[in-house]
Structure formats: C-alpha cells, structure tokens
Amino acid sequence: IAGSYEAVDVAPGEFSSFLGRLREAGFAGGNVTIPHKEAAFDLVERRDAAAQAIGAVNTLWFEGRTLVGGN
C-alpha cells in the first residue's frame, strides 16, 4: 500500500468522532492503543473472530464503506 504511518493523539472523549471521520481524513485504517481498544470494539461495524473473543480491537481497516476491527 502506498501511504504513510503516523501517530495521532486522540482524547478518549473525541475517539468516537475521530473514527467517524477516519475515511474522510484520508486514512485506510490504523492501529489502536490503550485506552481506546475497548471503545473501538464497540464502534466498529464488524469484528474478526480474535477481536470478538478478546473483546477489544487493535487494528482497523475499511472493507468498502464498512469499518472492520481485528486483533
């Protein structure tokens, strides 16, 4: 994938709106760190089996318009 990887500091209270703007901000996905992993689990539209079993998400990607979370 042609692109870049950058750290973005997002306050917990802003995480939901940040994810809502992820695609429009030009991101194809990203990684999630504490304290956002459980919130990401709740906010993605679909999760992989590992994320479902763990109850947290550490990787995000788009499949079409769907935000998917994995672990």
Order of alpha helices (4+ residues) and beta strands (2+ residues): alpha-beta-alpha-beta-alpha-beta-beta
